[in-house]
Amino acid sequence: MSIRSLLDLVIDKKASDLHLVARSMPKIRIDGELVSTGNIILTPNDIEEICLPLLDDEQKSELKSSKELDFSIDLGKSGRFRANYYYTMNGELSAAFRMIPFQTPTLDDIYAPQILFDLAKKQKGLILVTGATGSGKSTTLAAILNEINQNQNKHIITIEDPVEFIHTSKNSLFSHRNVGSDTKSFTRALKYALREDPDVILVGEMRDKETMAMTIEAAQTGHLVFATLHTSSAVGSINRIIDSFSGSDQAYIRSSLASSLIAIISQNLLPKINGGRIALFEIMLNNIAISNLIREGKTHQILSQMQIGSAQTGMRIMANEIQKALNENLISKEVAMQFNATNLNIMEHN
C-alpha cells in the first residue's frame, strides 16, 4: 500500500477526502459519507511508512515540535491535495487528505446564482464566504477568482495555509502565498500585501482577531478582499467577528464592518436523493438598513431585513433554499431537517 495508490483511489472514486488512522482501514469520503477501502487494518508503523516520505526535513521537524502539520501535495494533472498530519493518543500519527481538483472551477460549474457574478465585479470592500469544514468554501472562492481572472486585469494575492487552487494568470496576475513557507503568518502577509500593489486579496481563513482586524483594514483601504469563516450563517459570521474583540474595541469593529462589508455567502453541501451533492447558498448583501443594524449592535434583526424584498435584492435565506431543494425533489426530507439550522418549519411537499 502506497500513498500514491490511496490518493489515486480518491480521484478514481470522485471522493473528497482520505483518512488514515491507526487500527482502522483507510477511509474515503464520498458524497459526504465515510467509506472503508480495502481490508487492511493500519498499524501506527504502517501510517508512518506511508506518510513520512512525503515530508522534507523542515516539515518533519515542524511536525515533531508542533504535533501537527498542514501542507499540500501536487500530483500533476491528476490534482492536488491539502494534507494535515496530526497525532492521536499514544503519540500515533494520523493523516487527513482533502482533494483539490486540478481544474479551476467556474461559477457555472457550481451552478452559482447570478449575484455571485455581480459580486465578482466589485472593486473594493469585504466579501465573506462561510460554512462548515467541507462545505465548499474554497471551491466557491476559486470560482469567483476565476471569474475575475477571465474578465478583469487585476493583481490578485492569495494568502492560504496551504494554497489550494492554483490559478493560471490570464487577464489577471496571481501571487500565491503559503503561510509557513512563503510568509510567517496571515497578519504579517496582510500587512505587507498592502505594499505589493494588490487589487484583490484572498485571506484563506480569519482565525484570530488580529487577522480579522487586518482583513477589515485592507477592505477599507480600497481593495476587494475575500475571506472565510467557519460559521453557518450571515448573522453568525457578523457576531463571530464582533465577539472576537473586547468591549472597548467592539464599537470600532462594528463601525468598520458596517462600512466595509459587501456581502456574506454562507453555504452548505447537501446529499442529493440520486447521489452527489448540491450547494445551497444563503446570501446577505449589505445595505443601509443592515449596515445600521451592524453599527448599532442589533444583529438579531438582520435575518428579518434579509427577508424583506429578497426577490428584488438577490438575498437568500438558507431555510428557504433548503425548502426549495426539497420541493424540487433534489434532497430528502431527512436531509432538509438535518441541515435546517434556523429551526424553521420544513413543510411537506407534493
Contacts in CASP RR format, 6 or more apart in sequence:
PFRMAT RR
TARGET T0000
AUTHOR 0000-0000-0000
METHOD contacts of the structure
MODEL  1
MSIRSLLDLVIDKKASDLHLVARSMPKIRIDGELVSTGNIILTPNDIEEI
CLPLLDDEQKSELKSSKELDFSIDLGKSGRFRANYYYTMNGELSAAFRMI
PFQTPTLDDIYAPQILFDLAKKQKGLILVTGATGSGKSTTLAAILNEINQ
NQNKHIITIEDPVEFIHTSKNSLFSHRNVGSDTKSFTRALKYALREDPDV
ILVGEMRDKETMAMTIEAAQTGHLVFATLHTSSAVGSINRIIDSFSGSDQ
AYIRSSLASSLIAIISQNLLPKINGGRIALFEIMLNNIAISNLIREGKTH
QILSQMQIGSAQTGMRIMANEIQKALNENLISKEVAMQFNATNLNIMEHN
1 26 0 8 1.000
1 40 0 8 1.000
1 46 0 8 1.000
1 50 0 8 1.000
2 50 0 8 1.000
3 50 0 8 1.000
3 51 0 8 1.000
3 53 0 8 1.000
3 54 0 8 1.000
4 75 0 8 1.000
6 18 0 8 1.000
6 20 0 8 1.000
6 26 0 8 1.000
6 37 0 8 1.000
6 50 0 8 1.000
7 18 0 8 1.000
7 73 0 8 1.000
7 75 0 8 1.000
7 81 0 8 1.000
7 97 0 8 1.000
8 78 0 8 1.000
9 15 0 8 1.000
9 18 0 8 1.000
9 28 0 8 1.000
9 37 0 8 1.000
10 16 0 8 1.000
10 17 0 8 1.000
10 18 0 8 1.000
10 28 0 8 1.000
10 81 0 8 1.000
10 97 0 8 1.000
10 99 0 8 1.000
11 75 0 8 1.000
11 78 0 8 1.000
11 79 0 8 1.000
11 99 0 8 1.000
13 28 0 8 1.000
13 30 0 8 1.000
14 30 0 8 1.000
15 28 0 8 1.000
15 29 0 8 1.000
15 30 0 8 1.000
15 35 0 8 1.000
15 99 0 8 1.000
16 29 0 8 1.000
16 30 0 8 1.000
16 32 0 8 1.000
16 98 0 8 1.000
16 99 0 8 1.000
16 134 0 8 1.000
17 28 0 8 1.000
17 29 0 8 1.000
17 96 0 8 1.000
17 97 0 8 1.000
17 98 0 8 1.000
17 99 0 8 1.000
18 26 0 8 1.000
18 27 0 8 1.000
18 28 0 8 1.000
18 29 0 8 1.000
18 81 0 8 1.000
18 95 0 8 1.000
18 96 0 8 1.000
18 97 0 8 1.000
19 26 0 8 1.000
19 27 0 8 1.000
19 28 0 8 1.000
19 29 0 8 1.000
19 34 0 8 1.000
19 94 0 8 1.000
19 95 0 8 1.000
19 96 0 8 1.000
19 97 0 8 1.000
20 26 0 8 1.000
20 42 0 8 1.000
20 47 0 8 1.000
20 50 0 8 1.000
20 51 0 8 1.000
20 94 0 8 1.000
20 95 0 8 1.000
20 96 0 8 1.000
21 27 0 8 1.000
21 42 0 8 1.000
21 47 0 8 1.000
21 88 0 8 1.000
21 94 0 8 1.000
22 42 0 8 1.000
22 43 0 8 1.000
22 44 0 8 1.000
22 46 0 8 1.000
22 47 0 8 1.000
22 88 0 8 1.000
22 92 0 8 1.000
22 93 0 8 1.000
22 94 0 8 1.000
23 41 0 8 1.000
23 42 0 8 1.000
23 43 0 8 1.000
24 41 0 8 1.000
24 42 0 8 1.000
25 36 0 8 1.000
25 37 0 8 1.000
25 38 0 8 1.000
25 39 0 8 1.000
25 40 0 8 1.000
25 41 0 8 1.000
25 42 0 8 1.000
26 36 0 8 1.000
26 37 0 8 1.000
26 38 0 8 1.000
26 40 0 8 1.000
26 42 0 8 1.000
27 34 0 8 1.000
27 35 0 8 1.000
27 36 0 8 1.000
27 37 0 8 1.000
28 34 0 8 1.000
28 35 0 8 1.000
28 37 0 8 1.000
29 35 0 8 1.000
31 271 0 8 1.000
31 272 0 8 1.000
31 275 0 8 1.000
31 276 0 8 1.000
31 277 0 8 1.000
32 269 0 8 1.000
32 271 0 8 1.000
32 277 0 8 1.000
33 271 0 8 1.000
40 46 0 8 1.000
44 90 0 8 1.000
44 91 0 8 1.000
44 92 0 8 1.000
44 93 0 8 1.000
47 92 0 8 1.000
47 93 0 8 1.000
47 94 0 8 1.000
47 95 0 8 1.000
48 93 0 8 1.000
50 95 0 8 1.000
51 85 0 8 1.000
51 93 0 8 1.000
51 95 0 8 1.000
52 60 0 8 1.000
52 93 0 8 1.000
54 73 0 8 1.000
54 83 0 8 1.000
55 63 0 8 1.000
55 69 0 8 1.000
55 71 0 8 1.000
55 85 0 8 1.000
59 69 0 8 1.000
59 71 0 8 1.000
62 69 0 8 1.000
63 69 0 8 1.000
63 85 0 8 1.000
67 86 0 8 1.000
67 87 0 8 1.000
68 84 0 8 1.000
68 85 0 8 1.000
68 86 0 8 1.000
68 87 0 8 1.000
69 83 0 8 1.000
69 84 0 8 1.000
69 85 0 8 1.000
69 86 0 8 1.000
70 82 0 8 1.000
70 83 0 8 1.000
70 84 0 8 1.000
70 161 0 8 1.000
70 162 0 8 1.000
71 83 0 8 1.000
71 162 0 8 1.000
72 80 0 8 1.000
72 81 0 8 1.000
72 82 0 8 1.000
72 83 0 8 1.000
72 100 0 8 1.000
72 162 0 8 1.000
72 163 0 8 1.000
72 164 0 8 1.000
72 178 0 8 1.000
73 80 0 8 1.000
73 81 0 8 1.000
73 83 0 8 1.000
73 97 0 8 1.000
74 80 0 8 1.000
75 81 0 8 1.000
76 102 0 8 1.000
77 102 0 8 1.000
78 102 0 8 1.000
79 99 0 8 1.000
79 100 0 8 1.000
79 101 0 8 1.000
79 102 0 8 1.000
80 100 0 8 1.000
80 102 0 8 1.000
80 164 0 8 1.000
80 166 0 8 1.000
81 97 0 8 1.000
81 98 0 8 1.000
81 99 0 8 1.000
81 100 0 8 1.000
82 97 0 8 1.000
82 98 0 8 1.000
82 100 0 8 1.000
82 162 0 8 1.000
82 164 0 8 1.000
83 95 0 8 1.000
83 96 0 8 1.000
83 97 0 8 1.000
83 98 0 8 1.000
84 95 0 8 1.000
84 96 0 8 1.000
84 97 0 8 1.000
85 93 0 8 1.000
85 94 0 8 1.000
85 95 0 8 1.000
86 93 0 8 1.000
86 94 0 8 1.000
86 95 0 8 1.000
86 96 0 8 1.000
87 93 0 8 1.000
87 94 0 8 1.000
88 94 0 8 1.000
98 134 0 8 1.000
100 138 0 8 1.000
100 164 0 8 1.000
100 165 0 8 1.000
101 139 0 8 1.000
101 165 0 8 1.000
104 142 0 8 1.000
104 143 0 8 1.000
104 146 0 8 1.000
104 165 0 8 1.000
104 166 0 8 1.000
104 167 0 8 1.000
104 168 0 8 1.000
105 139 0 8 1.000
105 142 0 8 1.000
105 143 0 8 1.000
105 146 0 8 1.000
105 165 0 8 1.000
106 143 0 8 1.000
106 146 0 8 1.000
106 147 0 8 1.000
107 116 0 8 1.000
107 117 0 8 1.000
107 120 0 8 1.000
107 143 0 8 1.000
107 144 0 8 1.000
107 146 0 8 1.000
107 147 0 8 1.000
109 143 0 8 1.000
110 139 0 8 1.000
110 140 0 8 1.000
110 143 0 8 1.000
110 279 0 8 1.000
111 278 0 8 1.000
111 279 0 8 1.000
112 140 0 8 1.000
112 143 0 8 1.000
112 281 0 8 1.000
113 281 0 8 1.000
113 283 0 8 1.000
113 314 0 8 1.000
113 316 0 8 1.000
115 263 0 8 1.000
115 283 0 8 1.000
115 285 0 8 1.000
115 314 0 8 1.000
116 140 0 8 1.000
116 143 0 8 1.000
116 144 0 8 1.000
116 147 0 8 1.000
116 265 0 8 1.000
116 281 0 8 1.000
117 147 0 8 1.000
119 127 0 8 1.000
119 144 0 8 1.000
119 262 0 8 1.000
119 263 0 8 1.000
119 265 0 8 1.000
120 144 0 8 1.000
120 147 0 8 1.000
120 148 0 8 1.000
120 151 0 8 1.000
121 152 0 8 1.000
122 224 0 8 1.000
122 262 0 8 1.000
123 222 0 8 1.000
123 224 0 8 1.000
124 219 0 8 1.000
124 222 0 8 1.000
124 223 0 8 1.000
124 224 0 8 1.000
125 219 0 8 1.000
125 220 0 8 1.000
125 222 0 8 1.000
125 223 0 8 1.000
125 224 0 8 1.000
125 225 0 8 1.000
125 260 0 8 1.000
125 261 0 8 1.000
125 262 0 8 1.000
126 215 0 8 1.000
126 216 0 8 1.000
126 219 0 8 1.000
126 225 0 8 1.000
126 227 0 8 1.000
126 257 0 8 1.000
126 260 0 8 1.000
126 261 0 8 1.000
126 262 0 8 1.000
127 144 0 8 1.000
127 224 0 8 1.000
127 225 0 8 1.000
127 226 0 8 1.000
127 227 0 8 1.000
127 262 0 8 1.000
127 263 0 8 1.000
127 264 0 8 1.000
127 265 0 8 1.000
128 226 0 8 1.000
128 227 0 8 1.000
128 228 0 8 1.000
128 229 0 8 1.000
128 237 0 8 1.000
128 261 0 8 1.000
128 263 0 8 1.000
128 264 0 8 1.000
128 265 0 8 1.000
129 137 0 8 1.000
129 140 0 8 1.000
129 141 0 8 1.000
129 226 0 8 1.000
129 227 0 8 1.000
129 228 0 8 1.000
129 265 0 8 1.000
129 267 0 8 1.000
130 137 0 8 1.000
130 228 0 8 1.000
130 229 0 8 1.000
130 230 0 8 1.000
130 231 0 8 1.000
130 232 0 8 1.000
130 233 0 8 1.000
130 234 0 8 1.000
130 237 0 8 1.000
130 264 0 8 1.000
130 265 0 8 1.000
130 266 0 8 1.000
130 267 0 8 1.000
131 137 0 8 1.000
131 228 0 8 1.000
131 229 0 8 1.000
131 230 0 8 1.000
131 231 0 8 1.000
131 232 0 8 1.000
131 266 0 8 1.000
131 267 0 8 1.000
131 268 0 8 1.000
132 230 0 8 1.000
132 232 0 8 1.000
132 268 0 8 1.000
133 230 0 8 1.000
134 269 0 8 1.000
135 267 0 8 1.000
135 268 0 8 1.000
135 269 0 8 1.000
136 267 0 8 1.000
136 269 0 8 1.000
136 279 0 8 1.000
137 228 0 8 1.000
137 267 0 8 1.000
138 164 0 8 1.000
138 165 0 8 1.000
138 228 0 8 1.000
139 165 0 8 1.000
140 265 0 8 1.000
140 267 0 8 1.000
140 279 0 8 1.000
141 202 0 8 1.000
141 204 0 8 1.000
141 226 0 8 1.000
141 228 0 8 1.000
142 164 0 8 1.000
142 165 0 8 1.000
142 167 0 8 1.000
144 226 0 8 1.000
145 156 0 8 1.000
145 158 0 8 1.000
145 165 0 8 1.000
145 167 0 8 1.000
145 200 0 8 1.000
145 202 0 8 1.000
145 226 0 8 1.000
146 167 0 8 1.000
148 154 0 8 1.000
148 156 0 8 1.000
148 172 0 8 1.000
148 200 0 8 1.000
149 156 0 8 1.000
149 167 0 8 1.000
149 169 0 8 1.000
149 170 0 8 1.000
149 171 0 8 1.000
149 172 0 8 1.000
149 174 0 8 1.000
150 170 0 8 1.000
150 171 0 8 1.000
151 171 0 8 1.000
152 171 0 8 1.000
152 172 0 8 1.000
153 171 0 8 1.000
153 172 0 8 1.000
154 171 0 8 1.000
154 172 0 8 1.000
154 173 0 8 1.000
154 199 0 8 1.000
154 200 0 8 1.000
155 172 0 8 1.000
155 173 0 8 1.000
155 175 0 8 1.000
155 196 0 8 1.000
155 197 0 8 1.000
155 198 0 8 1.000
155 199 0 8 1.000
155 200 0 8 1.000
156 167 0 8 1.000
156 172 0 8 1.000
156 173 0 8 1.000
156 174 0 8 1.000
156 175 0 8 1.000
156 198 0 8 1.000
156 199 0 8 1.000
156 200 0 8 1.000
156 201 0 8 1.000
156 202 0 8 1.000
157 174 0 8 1.000
157 175 0 8 1.000
157 177 0 8 1.000
157 193 0 8 1.000
157 196 0 8 1.000
157 198 0 8 1.000
157 200 0 8 1.000
157 201 0 8 1.000
157 202 0 8 1.000
158 167 0 8 1.000
158 174 0 8 1.000
158 175 0 8 1.000
158 176 0 8 1.000
158 177 0 8 1.000
158 201 0 8 1.000
158 202 0 8 1.000
158 204 0 8 1.000
159 177 0 8 1.000
159 179 0 8 1.000
159 183 0 8 1.000
159 186 0 8 1.000
159 189 0 8 1.000
159 190 0 8 1.000
159 193 0 8 1.000
159 201 0 8 1.000
159 202 0 8 1.000
159 203 0 8 1.000
159 204 0 8 1.000
160 176 0 8 1.000
160 177 0 8 1.000
160 178 0 8 1.000
160 179 0 8 1.000
160 202 0 8 1.000
160 204 0 8 1.000
160 205 0 8 1.000
161 178 0 8 1.000
161 179 0 8 1.000
161 180 0 8 1.000
161 186 0 8 1.000
161 204 0 8 1.000
161 205 0 8 1.000
162 178 0 8 1.000
162 179 0 8 1.000
163 176 0 8 1.000
163 177 0 8 1.000
163 178 0 8 1.000
166 176 0 8 1.000
167 174 0 8 1.000
167 176 0 8 1.000
168 174 0 8 1.000
172 200 0 8 1.000
175 196 0 8 1.000
175 198 0 8 1.000
176 182 0 8 1.000
177 183 0 8 1.000
177 189 0 8 1.000
179 185 0 8 1.000
179 186 0 8 1.000
179 189 0 8 1.000
182 189 0 8 1.000
183 189 0 8 1.000
183 192 0 8 1.000
186 203 0 8 1.000
186 204 0 8 1.000
186 205 0 8 1.000
186 206 0 8 1.000
186 207 0 8 1.000
186 211 0 8 1.000
186 214 0 8 1.000
187 210 0 8 1.000
187 211 0 8 1.000
187 214 0 8 1.000
190 201 0 8 1.000
190 203 0 8 1.000
190 211 0 8 1.000
190 214 0 8 1.000
190 215 0 8 1.000
190 217 0 8 1.000
190 218 0 8 1.000
191 214 0 8 1.000
193 201 0 8 1.000
193 218 0 8 1.000
194 218 0 8 1.000
194 221 0 8 1.000
194 223 0 8 1.000
198 223 0 8 1.000
199 223 0 8 1.000
199 224 0 8 1.000
200 223 0 8 1.000
200 224 0 8 1.000
200 225 0 8 1.000
200 226 0 8 1.000
201 218 0 8 1.000
201 223 0 8 1.000
201 224 0 8 1.000
201 225 0 8 1.000
201 226 0 8 1.000
202 225 0 8 1.000
202 226 0 8 1.000
202 227 0 8 1.000
203 211 0 8 1.000
203 215 0 8 1.000
203 225 0 8 1.000
203 226 0 8 1.000
203 227 0 8 1.000
203 228 0 8 1.000
204 227 0 8 1.000
204 228 0 8 1.000
205 211 0 8 1.000
205 227 0 8 1.000
205 228 0 8 1.000
205 229 0 8 1.000
205 230 0 8 1.000
206 212 0 8 1.000
206 215 0 8 1.000
206 227 0 8 1.000
206 228 0 8 1.000
206 229 0 8 1.000
206 241 0 8 1.000
208 244 0 8 1.000
209 244 0 8 1.000
209 245 0 8 1.000
212 241 0 8 1.000
212 244 0 8 1.000
212 245 0 8 1.000
212 253 0 8 1.000
213 245 0 8 1.000
213 253 0 8 1.000
215 225 0 8 1.000
215 227 0 8 1.000
216 241 0 8 1.000
216 253 0 8 1.000
216 256 0 8 1.000
216 257 0 8 1.000
216 260 0 8 1.000
217 256 0 8 1.000
218 225 0 8 1.000
219 225 0 8 1.000
219 260 0 8 1.000
219 261 0 8 1.000
220 256 0 8 1.000
220 259 0 8 1.000
220 260 0 8 1.000
229 237 0 8 1.000
229 240 0 8 1.000
229 241 0 8 1.000
231 237 0 8 1.000
231 240 0 8 1.000
231 266 0 8 1.000
232 266 0 8 1.000
232 268 0 8 1.000
232 341 0 8 1.000
233 266 0 8 1.000
233 282 0 8 1.000
233 318 0 8 1.000
233 341 0 8 1.000
233 342 0 8 1.000
234 264 0 8 1.000
234 266 0 8 1.000
234 282 0 8 1.000
234 283 0 8 1.000
234 284 0 8 1.000
234 302 0 8 1.000
234 303 0 8 1.000
234 306 0 8 1.000
235 284 0 8 1.000
235 299 0 8 1.000
235 300 0 8 1.000
235 302 0 8 1.000
235 303 0 8 1.000
236 299 0 8 1.000
237 264 0 8 1.000
237 266 0 8 1.000
238 257 0 8 1.000
238 261 0 8 1.000
238 264 0 8 1.000
238 294 0 8 1.000
238 299 0 8 1.000
238 302 0 8 1.000
239 299 0 8 1.000
241 253 0 8 1.000
241 257 0 8 1.000
242 250 0 8 1.000
242 253 0 8 1.000
242 254 0 8 1.000
242 257 0 8 1.000
242 297 0 8 1.000
242 299 0 8 1.000
245 253 0 8 1.000
254 294 0 8 1.000
254 295 0 8 1.000
254 296 0 8 1.000
254 297 0 8 1.000
255 295 0 8 1.000
257 294 0 8 1.000
258 286 0 8 1.000
258 291 0 8 1.000
258 292 0 8 1.000
258 294 0 8 1.000
258 295 0 8 1.000
259 291 0 8 1.000
261 286 0 8 1.000
261 291 0 8 1.000
261 294 0 8 1.000
262 285 0 8 1.000
262 286 0 8 1.000
263 283 0 8 1.000
263 284 0 8 1.000
263 285 0 8 1.000
263 286 0 8 1.000
264 282 0 8 1.000
264 283 0 8 1.000
264 284 0 8 1.000
265 281 0 8 1.000
265 282 0 8 1.000
265 283 0 8 1.000
266 281 0 8 1.000
266 282 0 8 1.000
266 283 0 8 1.000
266 284 0 8 1.000
266 318 0 8 1.000
267 279 0 8 1.000
267 280 0 8 1.000
267 281 0 8 1.000
267 282 0 8 1.000
268 279 0 8 1.000
268 280 0 8 1.000
268 318 0 8 1.000
268 339 0 8 1.000
269 277 0 8 1.000
269 278 0 8 1.000
269 279 0 8 1.000
270 277 0 8 1.000
270 278 0 8 1.000
270 280 0 8 1.000
270 322 0 8 1.000
270 325 0 8 1.000
270 331 0 8 1.000
270 335 0 8 1.000
270 339 0 8 1.000
271 277 0 8 1.000
271 331 0 8 1.000
271 335 0 8 1.000
272 278 0 8 1.000
272 330 0 8 1.000
272 331 0 8 1.000
273 329 0 8 1.000
273 330 0 8 1.000
273 331 0 8 1.000
273 332 0 8 1.000
278 325 0 8 1.000
278 330 0 8 1.000
278 331 0 8 1.000
280 318 0 8 1.000
280 321 0 8 1.000
280 322 0 8 1.000
280 325 0 8 1.000
280 339 0 8 1.000
281 316 0 8 1.000
281 321 0 8 1.000
282 316 0 8 1.000
282 317 0 8 1.000
282 318 0 8 1.000
282 321 0 8 1.000
283 314 0 8 1.000
283 315 0 8 1.000
283 316 0 8 1.000
284 290 0 8 1.000
284 302 0 8 1.000
284 306 0 8 1.000
284 315 0 8 1.000
285 313 0 8 1.000
285 314 0 8 1.000
285 315 0 8 1.000
286 294 0 8 1.000
287 313 0 8 1.000
289 305 0 8 1.000
290 302 0 8 1.000
290 305 0 8 1.000
290 306 0 8 1.000
293 299 0 8 1.000
293 301 0 8 1.000
293 302 0 8 1.000
293 305 0 8 1.000
294 302 0 8 1.000
303 317 0 8 1.000
303 342 0 8 1.000
306 315 0 8 1.000
306 317 0 8 1.000
307 315 0 8 1.000
307 317 0 8 1.000
309 315 0 8 1.000
310 316 0 8 1.000
310 317 0 8 1.000
310 320 0 8 1.000
317 342 0 8 1.000
318 339 0 8 1.000
318 340 0 8 1.000
318 341 0 8 1.000
318 342 0 8 1.000
319 340 0 8 1.000
319 342 0 8 1.000
319 344 0 8 1.000
319 346 0 8 1.000
322 331 0 8 1.000
322 336 0 8 1.000
322 339 0 8 1.000
322 340 0 8 1.000
322 346 0 8 1.000
323 336 0 8 1.000
323 346 0 8 1.000
323 347 0 8 1.000
325 331 0 8 1.000
325 336 0 8 1.000
326 332 0 8 1.000
326 333 0 8 1.000
326 336 0 8 1.000
326 346 0 8 1.000
326 349 0 8 1.000
327 349 0 8 1.000
329 349 0 8 1.000
333 346 0 8 1.000
333 348 0 8 1.000
336 346 0 8 1.000
337 346 0 8 1.000
340 346 0 8 1.000
END
